[in-house]
Amino acid sequence: MPRYEYRCRTCGDTFELSRPMAQSADPADCPAGHDDTVKLLSTVAVGGTKSAPAPQTGGGGGGGCCGGGCCG
C-alpha cells in the first residue's frame, strides 16, 4: 500500500499515512488531532552503485542505429 506524506497547517508537523491510492486525496487528521492538513508532493530517489553505460557514437558511419548495421 502506498505511503503519502502530509503536513499539518496548525502545528507544522509532517507525517505519513499508508492508504489505498483511491483514498490519497481524502482529508487526513494529524497525529495531534488537527484537521487542517495538506498532502505533500513526494520525490522519489533511486540509488545504485552502477551507472548506465554511455551511449556509443557510431564510429563506422551510418549513425545512430547499431553503428549503421541496420541502415542499409
Beta strands, then each sheet from edge to edge (+ up, - down):
strand 1: 3-8
strand 2: 14-18
strand 3: 37-39
sheet 1: 2+ 1- 3+
end
